[in-house]
């Protein structure tokens, strides 16, 4: 199975410059989570990859890292399936975060006849 290549990713927090460390092992789901060694809130990041590229680090919303660390594998897989690739350098993690935080709403049925 292919794994996310994280060796090319920056290892320093874009907010304060402190070193980042990987939290958990989510590489089988094609992402890695990093936390800032400063311990500051909102200094958590996610690196997302696919078979062709690794996208820039994205900041995680408050509470997402904690939910990931304690989540069941099925929830992690479901959340990962909701990461959207927009183009060759852009991904959206909104639905990913909402799934983990318990506030995901399926927008596919909005306006559909009942």
MMTF fields as JSON, N, C-alpha, C and O atoms, coordinates in Angstrom:
{
  "mmtfVersion": "1.0.0",
  "mmtfProducer": "UNKNOWN",
  "numBonds": 455,
  "numAtoms": 456,
  "numGroups": 114,
  "numChains": 1,
  "numModels": 1,
  "chainsPerModel": [1],
  "groupsPerChain": [114],
  "chainIdList": ["A"],
  "bondAtomList": [4, 2, 8, 6, 12, 10, 16, 14, 20, 18, 24, 22, 28, 26, 32, 30, 36, 34, 40, 38, 44, 42, 48, 46, 52, 50, 56, 54, 60, 58, 64, 62, 68, 66, 72, 70, 76, 74, 80, 78, 84, 82, 88, 86, 92, 90, 96, 94, 100, 98, 104, 102, 108, 106, 112, 110, 116, 114, 120, 118, 124, 122, 128, 126, 132, 130, 136, 134, 140, 138, 144, 142, 148, 146, 152, 150, 156, 154, 160, 158, 164, 162, 168, 166, 172, 170, 176, 174, 180, 178, 184, 182, 188, 186, 192, 190, 196, 194, 200, 198, 204, 202, 208, 206, 212, 210, 216, 214, 220, 218, 224, 222, 228, 226, 232, 230, 236, 234, 240, 238, 244, 242, 248, 246, 252, 250, 256, 254, 260, 258, 264, 262, 268, 266, 272, 270, 276, 274, 280, 278, 284, 282, 288, 286, 292, 290, 296, 294, 300, 298, 304, 302, 308, 306, 312, 310, 316, 314, 320, 318, 324, 322, 328, 326, 332, 330, 336, 334, 340, 338, 344, 342, 348, 346, 352, 350, 356, 354, 360, 358, 364, 362, 368, 366, 372, 370, 376, 374, 380, 378, 384, 382, 388, 386, 392, 390, 396, 394, 400, 398, 404, 402, 408, 406, 412, 410, 416, 414, 420, 418, 424, 422, 428, 426, 432, 430, 436, 434, 440, 438, 444, 442, 448, 446, 452, 450],
  "bondOrderList": [1, 1, 1, 1, 1, 1, 1, 1, 1, 1, 1, 1, 1, 1, 1, 1, 1, 1, 1, 1, 1, 1, 1, 1, 1, 1, 1, 1, 1, 1, 1, 1, 1, 1, 1, 1, 1, 1, 1, 1, 1, 1, 1, 1, 1, 1, 1, 1, 1, 1, 1, 1, 1, 1, 1, 1, 1, 1, 1, 1, 1, 1, 1, 1, 1, 1, 1, 1, 1, 1, 1, 1, 1, 1, 1, 1, 1, 1, 1, 1, 1, 1, 1, 1, 1, 1, 1, 1, 1, 1, 1, 1, 1, 1, 1, 1, 1, 1, 1, 1, 1, 1, 1, 1, 1, 1, 1, 1, 1, 1, 1, 1, 1],
  "groupList": [{"groupName": "UNK", "atomNameList": ["N", "CA", "C", "O"], "elementList": ["N", "C", "C", "O"], "formalChargeList": [0, 0, 0, 0], "bondAtomList": [1, 0, 2, 1, 3, 2], "bondOrderList": [1, 1, 2], "singleLetterCode": "X", "chemCompType": "L-PEPTIDE LINKING"}],
  "groupTypeList": [0, 0, 0, 0, 0, 0, 0, 0, 0, 0, 0, 0, 0, 0, 0, 0, 0, 0, 0, 0, 0, 0, 0, 0, 0, 0, 0, 0, 0, 0, 0, 0, 0, 0, 0, 0, 0, 0, 0, 0, 0, 0, 0, 0, 0, 0, 0, 0, 0, 0, 0, 0, 0, 0, 0, 0, 0, 0, 0, 0, 0, 0, 0, 0, 0, 0, 0, 0, 0, 0, 0, 0, 0, 0, 0, 0, 0, 0, 0, 0, 0, 0, 0, 0, 0, 0, 0, 0, 0, 0, 0, 0, 0, 0, 0, 0, 0, 0, 0, 0, 0, 0, 0, 0, 0, 0, 0, 0, 0, 0, 0, 0, 0, 0],
  "groupIdList": [1, 2, 3, 4, 5, 6, 7, 8, 9, 10, 11, 12, 13, 14, 15, 16, 17, 18, 19, 20, 21, 22, 23, 24, 25, 26, 27, 28, 29, 30, 31, 32, 33, 34, 35, 36, 37, 38, 39, 40, 41, 42, 43, 44, 45, 46, 47, 48, 49, 50, 51, 52, 53, 54, 55, 56, 57, 58, 59, 60, 61, 62, 63, 64, 65, 66, 67, 68, 69, 70, 71, 72, 73, 74, 75, 76, 77, 78, 79, 80, 81, 82, 83, 84, 85, 86, 87, 88, 89, 90, 91, 92, 93, 94, 95, 96, 97, 98, 99, 100, 101, 102, 103, 104, 105, 106, 107, 108, 109, 110, 111, 112, 113, 114],
  "secStructList": [7, 7, 7, 7, 7, 7, 6, 6, 1, 7, 7, 5, 7, 6, 6, 6, 7, 7, 5, 3, 3, 3, 3, 1, 7, 7, 4, 4, 4, 6, 3, 3, 3, 3, 3, 3, 6, 6, 7, 7, 6, 6, 7, 3, 3, 3, 3, 3, 5, 7, 1, 1, 7, 5, 7, 7, 7, 3, 3, 7, 7, 6, 6, 2, 2, 2, 2, 2, 2, 2, 7, 7, 2, 2, 2, 2, 2, 2, 2, 2, 2, 6, 7, 3, 3, 3, 3, 6, 6, 3, 3, 3, 7, 2, 2, 2, 2, 2, 2, 2, 2, 6, 7, 7, 7, 7, 4, 4, 4, 6, 6, 7, 7, 7],
  "xCoordList": [0.843, 0.0, 0.896, 1.888, 0.528, 1.298, 1.074, -0.01, 2.08, 2.004, 2.272, 2.973, 1.706, 1.939, 3.411, 3.961, 4.038, 5.444, 5.512, 5.17, 5.943, 5.964, 7.35, 7.505, 8.356, 9.719, 9.922, 10.841, 9.088, 9.227, 8.435, 8.522, 7.671, 6.824, 7.646, 8.608, 7.263, 7.934, 7.708, 6.643, 8.678, 8.578, 8.511, 8.8, 8.132, 8.061, 6.715, 6.156, 6.196, 4.89, 4.902, 5.797, 3.909, 3.821, 3.344, 3.443, 2.831, 2.345, 3.448, 3.544, 4.292, 5.276, 6.705, 7.636, 6.897, 8.231, 8.752, 9.859, 7.969, 8.393, 8.344, 7.682, 9.052, 9.086, 7.73, 7.026, 7.38, 6.155, 6.504, 7.573, 5.591, 5.775, 4.499, 3.392, 4.691, 3.56, 2.784, 3.368, 1.46, 0.563, -0.175, -0.842, -0.066, -0.755, -0.172, 0.774, -0.752, -0.34, -1.573, -2.265, -1.84, -3.001, -2.595, -3.412, -1.34, -0.831, -1.601, -1.717, -2.137, -2.94, -4.174, -4.712, -4.621, -5.754, -5.28, -6.077, -3.997, -3.391, -3.325, -3.358, -3.232, -2.975, -2.131, -2.077, -1.477, -0.693, -1.087, -1.378, -1.096, -1.466, -0.233, 0.515, -0.037, 1.107, 0.631, -0.369, 1.363, 1.101, 2.373, 3.483, 2.192, 3.309, 3.855, 3.086, 5.161, 5.765, 5.617, 5.918, 5.155, 4.92, 3.691, 3.546, 2.795, 1.581, 0.497, -0.534, 0.703, -0.277, -1.541, -1.457, -2.715, -3.95, -3.976, -3.376, -4.659, -4.805, -3.494, -3.372, -2.519, -1.266, -1.154, -0.094, -2.273, -2.321, -2.549, -3.277, -1.919, -1.954, -2.188, -1.959, -2.649, -2.837, -2.123, -2.185, -1.452, -0.832, -1.603, -1.74, -2.101, -2.9, -2.137, -1.525, -2.177, -1.497, -2.365, -3.385, -1.957, -2.571, -1.444, -0.27, -1.785, -0.768, 0.213, 1.314, -0.173, 0.659, 1.327, 2.377, 0.75, 1.274, 0.967, 0.128, 1.668, 1.383, 1.008, 1.759, -0.137, -0.638, -0.004, 0.503, -0.031, 0.528, -0.191, -1.347, 0.508, -0.101, -1.309, -1.293, -2.362, -3.559, -3.771, -3.541, -4.203, -4.48, -5.76, -6.71, -5.774, -6.962, -7.747, -7.169, -9.063, -9.918, -9.735, -9.289, -10.082, -9.96, -10.745, -11.924, -10.112, -10.756, -10.632, -10.877, -10.259, -10.19, -9.074, -9.283, -7.901, -6.786, -7.152, -6.853, -7.786, -8.166, -9.178, -9.105, -10.115, -11.101, -10.44, -10.798, -9.48, -8.773, -8.013, -8.059, -7.323, -6.491, -7.332, -6.881, -8.55, -9.39, -10.466, -11.29, -10.483, -11.572, -11.415, -10.309, -12.554, -12.584, -12.074, -12.259, -11.442, -10.946, -12.037, -11.761, -13.264, -14.345, -14.68, -14.981, -14.633, -14.892, -13.765, -14.012, -12.543, -11.396, -11.496, -11.248, -11.856, -12.01, -13.134, -12.985, -14.261, -15.384, -14.978, -15.257, -14.324, -13.88, -12.905, -13.009, -11.958, -10.977, -11.657, -11.196, -12.742, -13.454, -14.129, -14.515, -14.273, -14.928, -13.942, -14.348, -12.656, -11.664, -11.838, -11.841, -11.981, -12.248, -11.044, -10.514, -10.617, -9.568, -10.234, -11.108, -9.827, -10.42, -9.627, -10.208, -8.323, -7.459, -6.096, -5.954, -5.109, -3.815, -3.071, -2.09, -3.512, -2.826, -3.768, -3.335, -5.044, -6.022, -6.897, -7.412, -7.057, -7.985, -8.856, -8.451, -10.058, -10.963, -11.116, -11.377, -10.949, -11.102, -12.327, -12.457, -13.217, -14.386, -15.252, -15.582, -15.625, -16.471, -15.732, -16.353, -14.433, -13.59, -13.697, -13.955, -13.494, -13.563, -14.97, -15.132, -15.977, -17.355, -17.727, -18.45, -17.24, -17.503, -16.92, -17.596, -15.686, -15.037, -15.658, -15.715, -16.121, -16.706, -18.184, -18.79, -18.772, -20.166, -21.182, -22.345, -20.782, -21.728, -21.843, -22.238, -21.501, -21.572, -23.02, -23.842, -23.336, -24.658, -24.463, -23.69, -25.163, -25.075, -25.787, -27.004, -25.028, -25.606, -26.112, -26.685, -25.914, -26.354, -27.856, -28.363, -28.589, -30.038, -30.764, -31.995, -30.038, -30.681, -31.428, -30.868, -32.688, -33.508, -34.109, -34.849, -33.817, -34.384, -35.817, -36.162, -36.633, -38.035, -38.122, -37.377, -39.041, -39.201, -40.254, -40.524],
  "yCoordList": [-1.17, 0.0, 1.244, 1.317, 2.194, 3.44, 4.235, 4.196, 4.939, 5.735, 7.2, 7.514, 8.077, 9.507, 9.799, 9.407, 10.486, 10.859, 12.198, 13.229, 12.199, 13.426, 14.035, 15.092, 13.396, 13.897, 15.262, 15.989, 15.622, 16.902, 18.017, 19.177, 17.673, 18.659, 19.523, 19.046, 20.793, 21.635, 21.071, 20.525, 21.2, 20.655, 21.751, 21.499, 22.964, 24.068, 24.756, 24.875, 25.209, 25.851, 27.171, 27.998, 27.352, 28.593, 29.76, 30.913, 29.476, 30.529, 31.094, 32.306, 30.189, 30.658, 30.202, 30.66, 29.317, 28.861, 27.691, 27.215, 27.211, 26.056, 24.788, 24.733, 23.779, 22.504, 21.804, 21.897, 21.101, 20.3, 18.844, 18.378, 18.122, 16.679, 15.984, 16.497, 14.802, 14.034, 13.423, 12.937, 13.456, 12.909, 11.731, 11.889, 10.559, 9.384, 8.939, 9.535, 7.885, 7.383, 7.239, 6.222, 8.26, 8.286, 8.13, 8.338, 7.766, 7.64, 6.638, 6.86, 5.543, 4.65, 5.345, 4.892, 6.44, 7.224, 8.417, 9.292, 8.461, 9.487, 10.87, 11.879, 10.929, 12.217, 12.007, 10.912, 13.084, 13.096, 14.33, 15.38, 14.199, 15.301, 15.714, 14.872, 17.02, 17.573, 18.545, 19.242, 18.584, 19.574, 20.359, 19.85, 21.59, 22.479, 22.127, 21.896, 22.087, 21.757, 22.885, 22.696, 24.06, 25.161, 24.894, 25.474, 24.013, 23.706, 24.755, 24.668, 25.729, 26.798, 26.259, 25.404, 26.753, 26.314, 26.8, 27.821, 26.076, 26.384, 26.302, 26.906, 25.572, 25.344, 23.87, 23.26, 23.306, 21.926, 21.966, 22.822, 21.03, 21.055, 19.661, 18.659, 19.616, 18.359, 18.442, 19.46, 17.366, 17.227, 16.136, 15.024, 16.452, 15.512, 15.173, 16.042, 13.921, 13.481, 12.543, 12.049, 12.308, 11.277, 10.59, 10.798, 9.792, 9.019, 9.9, 9.456, 11.142, 11.999, 13.153, 13.625, 13.619, 14.839, 14.886, 14.141, 15.781, 16.112, 17.589, 18.427, 17.907, 19.275, 20.055, 19.452, 21.388, 22.201, 21.923, 21.5, 22.168, 22.002, 22.915, 24.062, 22.384, 23.167, 23.21, 22.211, 24.349, 24.417, 23.655, 23.649, 23.015, 22.304, 23.192, 23.966, 23.07, 23.798, 23.252, 22.121, 24.064, 23.7, 22.421, 22.326, 21.459, 20.213, 19.067, 17.92, 19.337, 18.281, 17.29, 16.081, 17.78, 16.874, 15.949, 14.756, 16.476, 15.667, 14.591, 13.464, 14.934, 13.954, 12.863, 11.691, 13.244, 12.265, 11.254, 10.053, 11.739, 10.871, 9.809, 8.675, 10.159, 9.209, 8.544, 7.809, 8.781, 8.292, 6.82, 6.285, 6.196, 4.829, 4.844, 5.836, 3.769, 3.709, 3.953, 4.549, 3.507, 3.708, 5.19, 5.635, 5.962, 7.401, 8.107, 9.021, 7.689, 8.279, 8.018, 8.917, 6.799, 6.452, 7.258, 7.751, 7.401, 8.188, 9.647, 10.251, 10.21, 11.607, 11.79, 12.76, 10.863, 10.952, 10.893, 11.531, 10.142, 10.048, 11.363, 11.558, 12.255, 13.543, 14.675, 15.831, 14.357, 15.348, 15.53, 14.551, 16.765, 17.039, 17.671, 18.678, 17.073, 17.659, 18.622, 18.225, 19.879, 20.895, 21.03, 21.027, 21.147, 21.149, 20.601, 20.05, 20.745, 20.113, 20.652, 20.047, 21.768, 22.309, 22.723, 23.356, 22.375, 22.808, 21.649, 20.885, 21.527, 20.554, 21.262, 22.266, 20.729, 21.253, 20.213, 19.04, 20.663, 19.753, 20.109, 19.621, 20.942, 21.382, 20.192, 20.039, 19.347, 18.198, 17.184, 16.526, 17.049, 16.203, 16.657, 15.852, 17.965, 18.501, 18.389, 18.028, 18.693, 18.61, 17.183, 16.976, 16.201, 14.8, 14.471, 13.863, 14.861, 14.566, 15.329, 14.818, 16.543, 17.361, 17.063, 17.592, 16.211, 15.812, 16.798, 16.749, 17.695, 18.676, 18.59, 19.561, 17.429, 17.252, 17.203, 16.525, 17.919, 17.87, 17.592, 18.272, 16.592, 16.235, 17.301, 17.457, 18.034, 19.112, 18.612, 19.385, 17.339, 16.78, 16.71, 16.656, 16.711, 16.575, 17.9, 17.923, 19.004, 20.306, 20.655, 20.616, 20.994, 21.371, 20.188, 20.381, 18.982, 17.805, 17.605, 17.893, 17.116, 16.852, 15.666, 14.695, 15.754, 14.663, 13.689, 12.706],
  "zCoordList": [0.0, 0.0, 0.0, 0.726, -0.815, -0.874, 0.406, 0.989, 0.829, 2.053, 1.716, 0.754, 2.519, 2.375, 2.633, 3.663, 1.698, 1.865, 2.585, 2.004, 3.83, 4.62, 4.739, 5.351, 4.169, 4.325, 3.673, 4.051, 2.707, 2.028, 2.711, 2.309, 3.729, 4.388, 5.345, 5.947, 5.483, 6.467, 7.867, 8.154, 8.71, 10.058, 11.116, 12.285, 10.718, 11.659, 11.548, 10.458, 12.682, 12.766, 11.991, 12.167, 11.145, 10.373, 11.232, 10.815, 12.42, 13.313, 14.211, 14.4, 14.77, 15.756, 15.469, 16.132, 14.502, 14.147, 14.958, 14.708, 15.934, 16.734, 15.895, 14.858, 16.359, 15.641, 15.72, 16.725, 14.641, 14.604, 14.843, 14.446, 15.499, 15.661, 15.202, 15.363, 14.627, 14.114, 15.274, 16.243, 15.16, 16.171, 15.553, 14.531, 16.154, 15.626, 14.298, 13.782, 13.759, 12.442, 11.57, 11.614, 10.784, 9.906, 8.445, 7.547, 8.202, 6.836, 5.985, 4.78, 6.538, 5.694, 5.098, 4.087, 5.721, 5.201, 4.38, 4.044, 4.055, 3.196, 3.839, 3.135, 5.157, 5.796, 7.047, 7.608, 7.467, 8.698, 9.488, 8.914, 10.813, 11.693, 12.49, 12.987, 12.6, 13.311, 14.377, 14.201, 15.492, 16.528, 16.789, 16.632, 17.184, 17.487, 18.865, 19.798, 18.995, 20.288, 21.307, 22.485, 20.862, 21.806, 22.662, 23.738, 22.188, 22.93, 22.788, 23.456, 21.947, 21.765, 21.096, 20.214, 21.511, 20.855, 19.407, 19.071, 18.583, 17.154, 16.382, 15.316, 16.893, 16.177, 15.799, 15.933, 15.321, 14.84, 13.336, 12.832, 12.619, 11.162, 10.607, 11.284, 9.361, 8.659, 7.312, 6.623, 6.955, 5.631, 4.91, 5.419, 3.737, 2.956, 1.691, 1.07, 1.316, 0.105, -0.699, -0.219, -1.91, -2.742, -3.506, -3.199, -4.475, -5.188, -5.964, -6.288, -6.265, -7.104, -6.371, -6.808, -5.269, -4.648, -3.157, -2.651, -2.468, -1.077, -1.062, -1.561, -0.497, -0.473, 0.683, 1.629, 0.615, 1.708, 3.032, 3.048, 4.126, 5.445, 5.585, 5.141, 6.212, 6.494, 8.003, 8.685, 8.531, 9.969, 10.3, 9.517, 11.464, 11.933, 12.891, 13.653, 12.844, 13.781, 15.193, 15.385, 16.159, 17.565, 17.861, 17.521, 18.48, 18.879, 17.9, 18.274, 16.657, 15.642, 15.96, 15.869, 16.328, 16.641, 17.798, 17.749, 18.825, 19.972, 19.581, 20.07, 18.708, 18.247, 17.419, 17.533, 16.587, 15.758, 16.606, 16.341, 17.615, 18.444, 19.148, 19.308, 19.57, 20.291, 19.459, 20.002, 18.151, 17.297, 16.921, 16.85, 16.687, 16.171, 14.729, 14.025, 14.283, 12.898, 11.853, 10.812, 12.11, 11.137, 10.978, 9.87, 12.069, 11.989, 11.244, 10.457, 11.49, 10.791, 9.295, 8.491, 8.916, 7.499, 6.866, 5.747, 7.566, 7.052, 6.875, 5.839, 7.881, 7.792, 6.633, 5.883, 6.483, 5.392, 4.033, 3.086, 3.92, 2.639, 2.27, 1.118, 3.224, 2.982, 2.717, 2.604, 2.617, 2.188, 0.688, -0.058, 0.243, -1.166, -1.846, -1.378, -2.953, -3.779, -4.752, -5.522, -4.719, -5.581, -6.87, -7.955, -6.768, -7.944, -7.534, -6.442, -8.384, -8.147, -6.925, -6.495, -6.363, -5.19, -4.061, -3.098, -4.168, -3.18, -2.721, -3.537, -1.414, -0.845, 0.184, 0.77, 0.399, 1.414, 2.519, 2.255, 3.757, 4.889, 5.736, 6.859, 5.222, 5.988, 6.386, 7.562, 5.423, 5.739, 6.611, 7.446, 6.435, 7.281, 8.738, 9.633, 8.963, 10.321, 10.897, 12.063, 10.104, 10.587, 10.975, 11.949, 10.225, 10.561, 11.93, 12.761, 12.171, 13.45, 14.612, 15.73, 14.358, 15.418, 15.641, 16.573, 14.785, 14.964, 14.432, 14.832, 13.541, 13.002, 11.48, 10.835, 10.9, 9.445, 9.001, 9.618, 7.933, 7.31, 5.84, 5.165, 5.346, 3.931, 3.118, 3.216, 2.318, 1.509, 0.171, -0.597, -0.126, -1.4, -1.543, -2.663, -0.428, -0.504, -0.323, -0.314, -0.179, -0.017, -1.296, -2.391, -1.139, -2.282, -3.016, -3.981, -2.594, -3.242, -2.78, -1.633, -3.677, -3.346, -2.396, -2.527, -1.437, -0.469, -0.923, -0.234]
}
